[in-house]
């Protein structure tokens, strides 16, 4: 039964093969029939992921499954399920009807890569998972291949990914050269703070910073997010970034624990730059995809408050915040997706008077933005509160003060969207329309997550139990 240790990935591979076979034999005029079976199969995989199962190692320690990695995979799977629900209306468009299967195959492939990355026990498995997660995402970004911006987004993402992967791999090669091993356990014992190891860490950090959109490695983010289809943008912003953040946090807390003094300074500076620059650029945006892109950059800066805490509280807080971020950001992107698919409108000004015609969408967007801003009593408030607590526990009061000031800035620009929907007058607002059932279900899951996770404290306590002893 050792193979069940890898059940998440094997189930995803299984449904990917099933969809590939269906694609081969399904007539061209019936491609849309694959949507419901694909979502049902993925939903089954998601449910099975929450069932108790064995933990352990495979392939000589290259692959590791623990209760914590299972939780992280479940978080990503739930987020991907919501993205699938929000994608149905878009997939049914005329221009997408001949490539529906490709969408599911690419998305499942990148999710498989992320899960292998989270379960990696050495840098080789980590890098293979990272590349498997990255290459299909670039194809998804260019999914609307006849649109110039989408093709440009795909090209930019593949070039940036190649550059960041090269930098990352160079750092890994120096780690191997100085420690003689790629296994995380061996690297921990071999790191002694030698100059070459410090240089290796700088390259490794820079490579991961590209993936997470940390300043100054963030400039690609807004262009790619704007050019990619809305649902792919939400996947990049939430699922892809969430996976990178979680594995990066684990590696800092374990593999690089002996050089904490070095990376704490790096994280301290980049956290301030990322929060501040992300927020200041978000203030200037009119396109909602670019707006949410810079918002997600700023959120990455807030996440670093938990990382710099370098404690069980910090680890717990990072995972809890990622969980909250999944529901909050997907809620905002879900509303943007529904409106963009029906009207083609993506600017903040287009949302003037939206509450008059589409009150439920307006309320959902408001709740999601309040959670991203950290307004009580929604889940985002507790996520940021715990992040501030983790940093304050280490005596980093100046950093906490800067984070609080950035929270005020973020609240201002989130309220600009709320103001547009509820207060701004518009003689020709977006007309009333009824979104499809899949999108409504996806948005309902986001609303439920934002509310329940905020008021149901055992969620945080459960995560805290799983992170015990991580560092």
C-alpha positions as CSV (number, residue, x, y, z in Angstrom):
1,X,0.0,0.0,0.0
2,X,3.0,2.3,-0.2
3,X,1.8,3.6,-3.5
4,X,-1.2,5.3,-1.7
5,X,1.4,7.7,-0.2
6,X,1.3,9.3,-3.6
7,X,-2.4,9.1,-4.1
8,X,-3.0,12.8,-4.9
9,X,-0.7,12.7,-7.9
10,X,-1.8,9.3,-9.1
11,X,-5.4,10.2,-9.0
12,X,-4.7,13.4,-11.0
13,X,-2.7,11.4,-13.5
14,X,-5.5,8.9,-13.8
15,X,-8.2,11.5,-14.6
16,X,-5.8,13.2,-17.0
17,X,-5.4,9.9,-18.9
18,X,-9.1,9.4,-18.9
19,X,-9.8,12.8,-20.3
20,X,-7.1,12.3,-22.9
21,X,-8.8,9.1,-24.1
22,X,-12.2,10.7,-24.1
23,X,-10.7,13.6,-26.2
24,X,-9.4,11.1,-28.8
25,X,-12.8,9.4,-29.3
26,X,-15.2,12.3,-28.8
27,X,-16.5,13.9,-32.0
28,X,-15.5,17.5,-32.6
29,X,-19.1,18.8,-32.3
30,X,-19.5,17.3,-28.8
31,X,-16.3,18.6,-27.1
32,X,-18.4,20.6,-24.6
33,X,-19.7,17.3,-23.2
34,X,-16.4,16.7,-21.5
35,X,-16.8,19.7,-19.1
36,X,-19.2,18.1,-16.6
37,X,-17.4,14.7,-16.4
38,X,-14.0,16.5,-15.9
39,X,-15.4,18.6,-13.0
40,X,-17.1,15.6,-11.4
41,X,-13.9,13.5,-11.6
42,X,-11.8,16.3,-10.2
43,X,-14.4,16.8,-7.4
44,X,-14.0,13.2,-6.5
45,X,-10.3,13.6,-6.4
46,X,-10.7,16.6,-4.1
47,X,-13.0,14.7,-1.7
48,X,-10.7,11.7,-1.6
49,X,-7.8,13.9,-0.7
50,X,-9.5,14.8,2.6
51,X,-9.8,11.1,3.6
52,X,-7.2,9.7,6.0
53,X,-4.4,8.0,4.3
54,X,-0.8,6.7,4.9
55,X,2.2,9.0,5.1
56,X,5.8,8.2,4.5
57,X,8.5,8.4,1.9
58,X,9.1,6.9,-1.6
59,X,12.0,6.7,-4.1
60,X,14.7,6.7,-1.4
61,X,13.4,9.8,0.3
62,X,12.9,11.9,-2.9
63,X,9.2,12.0,-2.2
64,X,7.7,12.7,1.2
65,X,4.1,12.7,2.4
66,X,3.2,14.1,5.8
67,X,0.0,15.4,7.3
68,X,1.1,18.9,6.6
69,X,1.8,18.3,2.9
70,X,-1.6,16.6,2.5
71,X,-3.2,19.7,4.0
72,X,-1.3,22.0,1.6
73,X,-2.3,19.8,-1.4
74,X,-5.9,19.9,-0.3
75,X,-5.8,23.7,-0.1
76,X,-4.5,23.8,-3.7
77,X,-7.1,21.2,-4.9
78,X,-10.0,23.2,-3.4
79,X,-8.7,26.3,-5.1
80,X,-8.3,24.6,-8.4
81,X,-11.8,23.2,-8.1
82,X,-13.2,26.7,-7.7
83,X,-11.2,27.9,-10.7
84,X,-12.7,25.1,-12.8
85,X,-16.2,26.1,-11.8
86,X,-15.5,29.7,-12.7
87,X,-14.1,28.6,-16.1
88,X,-17.2,26.8,-17.5
89,X,-18.9,29.8,-18.9
90,X,-15.7,31.0,-20.6
91,X,-14.9,27.5,-22.0
92,X,-18.4,27.4,-23.6
93,X,-17.5,30.4,-25.8
94,X,-17.4,29.8,-29.5
95,X,-13.6,30.5,-29.7
96,X,-12.8,27.9,-27.0
97,X,-15.1,25.0,-28.0
98,X,-12.3,23.2,-29.9
99,X,-9.8,23.3,-27.1
100,X,-11.8,22.5,-23.9
101,X,-9.9,19.2,-23.3
102,X,-6.6,21.0,-23.6
103,X,-7.6,23.4,-20.8
104,X,-8.3,20.5,-18.4
105,X,-5.2,18.6,-19.4
106,X,-2.9,21.6,-19.0
107,X,-4.4,22.6,-15.7
108,X,-4.3,19.1,-14.2
109,X,-0.7,18.8,-15.4
110,X,0.5,21.9,-13.7
111,X,-1.4,20.9,-10.5
112,X,0.4,17.5,-10.5
113,X,3.7,19.4,-10.7
114,X,2.8,21.6,-7.8
115,X,1.9,18.6,-5.7
116,X,5.2,16.8,-6.5
117,X,7.0,20.0,-5.5
118,X,5.2,20.2,-2.2
119,X,6.2,16.5,-1.4
120,X,9.8,16.9,-2.6
121,X,12.5,15.5,-0.3
122,X,15.4,16.7,-2.4
123,X,16.2,19.5,-4.8
124,X,15.9,17.3,-7.9
125,X,12.2,16.4,-7.2
126,X,11.6,20.0,-6.2
127,X,12.9,21.3,-9.5
128,X,11.1,18.6,-11.6
129,X,7.8,19.5,-9.9
130,X,8.5,23.2,-10.3
131,X,9.1,22.8,-14.1
132,X,6.1,20.6,-14.5
133,X,4.0,23.2,-12.8
134,X,5.4,26.1,-14.8
135,X,5.4,25.0,-18.5
136,X,1.7,24.2,-18.8
137,X,0.8,27.5,-17.1
138,X,2.6,29.3,-19.9
139,X,0.5,27.5,-22.4
140,X,-2.6,28.4,-20.4
141,X,-1.6,32.1,-20.3
142,X,-1.5,32.0,-24.2
143,X,-4.7,30.0,-24.4
144,X,-6.6,32.7,-26.4
145,X,-3.9,32.4,-29.0
146,X,-5.6,34.7,-31.5
147,X,-5.6,37.6,-29.1
148,X,-2.3,39.5,-29.1
149,X,-2.3,40.2,-25.4
150,X,-2.8,36.5,-24.5
151,X,0.0,35.4,-26.9
152,X,2.2,38.1,-25.4
153,X,1.4,36.9,-21.9
154,X,2.4,33.4,-22.8
155,X,5.7,34.4,-24.3
156,X,6.6,36.7,-21.4
157,X,5.8,34.0,-18.9
158,X,7.8,31.4,-20.6
159,X,10.8,33.7,-20.9
160,X,10.6,34.8,-17.3
161,X,10.1,31.2,-16.2
162,X,13.2,30.2,-18.1
163,X,15.3,33.0,-16.6
164,X,14.1,32.3,-13.1
165,X,14.5,28.6,-13.4
166,X,18.1,29.1,-14.7
167,X,18.9,31.3,-11.7
168,X,17.3,28.8,-9.4
169,X,19.1,25.8,-10.9
170,X,22.4,27.6,-10.7
171,X,21.9,28.2,-7.0
172,X,20.9,24.5,-6.5
173,X,24.1,23.4,-8.3
174,X,26.2,25.5,-5.9
175,X,24.3,24.0,-3.0
176,X,25.1,20.5,-4.3
177,X,28.7,21.5,-5.0
178,X,29.3,22.7,-1.4
179,X,27.3,20.0,0.5
180,X,27.7,17.0,-1.8
181,X,24.0,16.1,-1.7
182,X,20.6,17.2,-3.1
183,X,18.6,15.7,-0.2
184,X,17.1,18.3,2.1
185,X,18.2,16.3,5.2
186,X,21.8,16.2,3.9
187,X,21.9,19.8,2.9
188,X,20.8,20.9,6.4
189,X,23.8,19.1,7.9
190,X,26.2,20.4,5.2
191,X,25.3,24.1,5.4
192,X,27.8,26.0,7.5
193,X,27.5,29.6,6.1
194,X,30.4,29.4,3.7
195,X,30.6,32.3,1.2
196,X,29.7,30.0,-1.7
197,X,26.7,28.7,0.1
198,X,25.6,32.3,0.8
199,X,25.9,33.0,-2.9
200,X,24.0,29.9,-3.7
201,X,21.2,30.9,-1.4
202,X,21.0,34.4,-3.0
203,X,20.5,32.7,-6.4
204,X,18.0,30.3,-5.0
205,X,16.1,33.2,-3.3
206,X,16.1,35.2,-6.5
207,X,14.7,32.3,-8.5
208,X,11.9,31.7,-6.1
209,X,11.2,35.5,-5.8
210,X,10.4,35.5,-9.5
211,X,7.8,32.7,-8.9
212,X,6.2,34.5,-6.0
213,X,6.4,38.0,-7.6
214,X,8.6,39.5,-4.9
215,X,10.0,43.0,-5.5
216,X,12.3,43.6,-7.5
217,X,11.4,40.4,-9.4
218,X,7.8,41.4,-10.0
219,X,7.7,43.4,-13.2
220,X,6.4,40.6,-15.3
221,X,3.3,40.0,-13.2
222,X,0.9,42.8,-14.2
223,X,1.5,42.3,-17.9
224,X,1.0,38.5,-17.8
225,X,-2.0,38.8,-15.6
226,X,-3.6,41.4,-17.9
227,X,-3.0,39.4,-21.0
228,X,-4.0,36.0,-19.8
229,X,-7.7,34.9,-19.6
230,X,-9.2,35.9,-16.3
231,X,-9.6,32.4,-15.0
232,X,-5.9,31.7,-15.8
233,X,-4.9,34.9,-14.1
234,X,-6.8,33.8,-11.0
235,X,-5.0,30.4,-11.1
236,X,-1.6,32.1,-11.5
237,X,-2.4,34.5,-8.7
238,X,-3.7,32.0,-6.2
239,X,-2.8,28.4,-6.9
240,X,0.6,28.8,-8.5
241,X,1.7,31.4,-6.0
242,X,0.3,29.6,-3.0
243,X,2.2,26.4,-3.9
244,X,5.4,28.4,-4.3
245,X,4.9,30.3,-1.0
246,X,4.3,27.1,1.0
247,X,7.3,25.1,-0.3
248,X,9.5,28.2,0.0
249,X,8.5,28.6,3.6
250,X,9.2,25.0,4.4
251,X,12.7,25.2,2.8
252,X,13.6,28.4,4.7
253,X,12.5,26.9,8.0
254,X,14.3,23.6,7.5
255,X,17.0,23.4,4.8
256,X,18.3,27.0,5.4
257,X,17.7,27.1,9.1
258,X,21.4,27.4,9.9
259,X,21.7,30.7,7.9
260,X,18.6,32.3,9.4
261,X,20.5,35.4,10.2
262,X,21.2,35.9,6.5
263,X,17.9,35.3,5.0
264,X,15.9,37.1,7.8
265,X,17.6,40.4,6.6
266,X,16.8,39.6,3.0
267,X,13.2,38.8,3.8
268,X,12.9,41.9,6.0
269,X,14.0,44.2,3.2
270,X,12.0,42.5,0.4
271,X,8.9,42.4,2.6
272,X,8.9,46.2,3.0
273,X,9.6,46.8,-0.7
274,X,7.0,44.3,-1.9
275,X,4.2,45.6,0.4
276,X,4.9,49.2,-0.4
277,X,5.5,49.1,-4.1
278,X,2.7,46.6,-4.7
279,X,0.3,48.9,-2.9
280,X,1.5,52.1,-4.5
281,X,1.2,50.7,-8.0
282,X,-2.2,49.2,-7.3
283,X,-3.4,52.8,-6.5
284,X,-2.8,53.8,-10.1
285,X,-4.6,50.9,-11.9
286,X,-7.9,51.0,-13.7
287,X,-7.9,47.5,-15.2
288,X,-9.1,45.1,-12.6
289,X,-6.7,42.4,-13.6
290,X,-3.7,44.7,-13.2
291,X,-5.3,46.0,-10.0
292,X,-5.5,42.5,-8.6
293,X,-2.0,41.7,-9.9
294,X,-0.4,44.4,-7.8
295,X,-2.7,43.6,-4.9
296,X,-1.3,40.0,-5.0
297,X,2.2,41.4,-5.1
298,X,1.4,43.4,-1.9
299,X,-0.1,40.3,-0.3
300,X,3.1,38.4,-0.9
301,X,4.9,41.0,1.1
302,X,2.5,40.5,4.0
303,X,3.1,36.8,3.8
304,X,6.8,37.4,4.4
305,X,5.9,38.7,7.9
306,X,5.0,35.1,8.8
307,X,8.1,33.8,7.2
308,X,10.5,36.2,9.0
309,X,8.9,35.0,12.3
310,X,10.6,31.7,11.7
311,X,8.6,29.9,14.4
312,X,5.7,27.4,14.5
313,X,3.4,30.4,14.8
314,X,5.0,31.8,11.6
315,X,4.6,28.6,9.7
316,X,1.0,28.1,10.9
317,X,0.1,31.7,10.0
318,X,1.6,31.4,6.4
319,X,-0.5,28.3,5.6
320,X,-3.6,29.8,7.2
321,X,-3.1,33.0,5.3
322,X,-2.7,31.1,2.0
323,X,-6.0,29.3,2.8
324,X,-7.8,32.6,3.4
325,X,-6.1,34.1,0.3
326,X,-7.4,31.3,-1.9
327,X,-11.1,32.0,-1.1
328,X,-10.7,35.8,-1.0
329,X,-8.8,36.3,-4.2
330,X,-10.8,33.7,-6.1
331,X,-13.9,35.5,-4.9
332,X,-12.7,38.7,-6.4
333,X,-11.5,37.1,-9.6
334,X,-14.7,35.1,-9.9
335,X,-16.8,38.3,-10.1
336,X,-14.3,39.9,-12.6
337,X,-14.5,36.7,-14.6
338,X,-18.3,36.5,-14.7
339,X,-18.6,40.2,-15.7
340,X,-15.8,40.0,-18.3
341,X,-17.3,36.9,-19.9
342,X,-20.7,38.5,-20.2
343,X,-19.8,42.1,-21.0
344,X,-16.1,42.2,-21.9
345,X,-15.7,45.0,-19.3
346,X,-12.6,44.8,-16.9
347,X,-12.1,48.4,-15.7
348,X,-13.0,49.8,-12.3
349,X,-15.1,52.6,-14.0
350,X,-17.2,49.9,-15.7
351,X,-18.4,48.9,-12.2
352,X,-20.0,52.2,-11.4
353,X,-23.5,51.6,-10.2
354,X,-23.1,47.8,-10.3
355,X,-25.1,47.3,-7.1
356,X,-28.2,48.7,-8.7
357,X,-28.3,46.0,-11.4
358,X,-26.3,43.1,-9.9
359,X,-26.5,43.3,-6.1
360,X,-25.3,39.8,-5.4
361,X,-22.2,40.1,-7.5
362,X,-21.5,43.5,-5.8
363,X,-21.9,42.0,-2.3
364,X,-19.6,39.1,-3.2
365,X,-16.9,41.4,-4.6
366,X,-17.2,43.7,-1.5
367,X,-16.8,40.7,0.9
368,X,-13.8,39.4,-1.1
369,X,-12.1,42.8,-1.1
370,X,-12.8,43.4,2.6
371,X,-11.1,40.0,3.3
372,X,-8.1,41.0,1.2
373,X,-8.0,44.3,3.0
374,X,-8.2,42.6,6.4
375,X,-11.4,44.1,7.7
376,X,-13.1,42.2,10.6
377,X,-14.8,39.9,11.1
378,X,-14.0,38.2,7.7
379,X,-11.2,35.7,7.5
380,X,-8.7,38.1,6.0
381,X,-8.6,40.1,9.2
382,X,-7.5,37.1,11.2
383,X,-5.0,36.1,8.5
384,X,-3.2,39.5,8.7
385,X,-3.6,39.7,12.5
386,X,-1.7,36.4,12.9
387,X,0.9,37.6,10.4
388,X,1.5,40.7,12.5
389,X,1.6,38.7,15.6
390,X,4.2,36.3,14.2
391,X,6.4,39.3,13.3
392,X,5.8,41.1,16.6
393,X,6.7,37.9,18.5
394,X,10.2,38.3,17.2
395,X,10.3,42.0,18.2
396,X,10.1,43.3,14.7
397,X,7.8,46.2,15.7
398,X,9.0,48.6,12.9
399,X,8.2,46.0,10.3
400,X,4.7,45.6,11.9
401,X,4.2,49.3,11.8
402,X,5.1,49.5,8.1
403,X,2.8,46.6,7.4
404,X,-0.1,48.4,9.3
405,X,0.5,51.5,7.2
406,X,0.5,49.5,4.0
407,X,-2.8,47.9,5.2
408,X,-4.3,51.4,5.4
409,X,-3.1,52.1,1.8
410,X,-4.6,48.8,0.6
411,X,-7.9,49.5,2.4
412,X,-8.1,52.8,0.4
413,X,-7.7,51.3,-3.0
414,X,-10.0,48.3,-2.2
415,X,-12.6,50.8,-1.1
416,X,-12.3,52.6,-4.5
417,X,-13.9,49.5,-6.1
418,X,-16.5,49.3,-3.4
419,X,-17.3,52.9,-3.9
420,X,-17.7,52.4,-7.6
421,X,-20.2,49.6,-7.2
422,X,-22.3,51.1,-4.4
423,X,-21.9,54.9,-4.5
424,X,-20.9,56.1,-7.9
425,X,-23.8,57.1,-10.2
426,X,-23.9,55.7,-13.7
427,X,-26.7,56.3,-16.2
428,X,-25.7,53.2,-18.1
429,X,-24.5,50.6,-15.6
430,X,-23.8,47.0,-16.5
431,X,-27.1,45.4,-17.3
432,X,-28.6,42.8,-15.0
433,X,-27.7,39.2,-16.0
434,X,-27.9,35.8,-14.4
435,X,-24.5,34.0,-14.2
436,X,-24.3,30.3,-14.9
437,X,-24.8,27.8,-12.2
438,X,-21.1,26.7,-12.1
439,X,-20.0,30.3,-11.4
440,X,-22.6,30.8,-8.8
441,X,-21.4,27.6,-7.0
442,X,-17.8,28.7,-7.2
443,X,-18.6,32.2,-5.8
444,X,-20.8,30.6,-3.0
445,X,-17.8,28.4,-2.0
446,X,-15.6,31.5,-1.8
447,X,-18.1,33.4,0.3
448,X,-18.5,30.4,2.6
449,X,-14.8,30.1,3.0
450,X,-14.3,33.8,3.7
451,X,-17.0,33.7,6.4
452,X,-16.5,30.3,8.0
453,X,-12.7,30.3,8.2
454,X,-12.9,33.8,9.9
455,X,-15.3,32.7,12.7
456,X,-14.4,29.0,13.1
457,X,-11.2,29.0,15.1
458,X,-10.6,25.2,15.0
459,X,-9.3,25.7,11.4
460,X,-6.3,27.7,12.7
461,X,-5.8,25.3,15.6
462,X,-5.8,22.3,13.3
463,X,-3.1,23.8,11.1
464,X,-1.1,24.7,14.2
465,X,-1.1,21.1,15.3
466,X,0.2,19.9,11.9
467,X,3.0,22.5,11.9
468,X,4.3,21.4,15.3
469,X,8.0,20.7,15.1
470,X,8.4,22.0,11.5
471,X,11.4,24.0,12.4
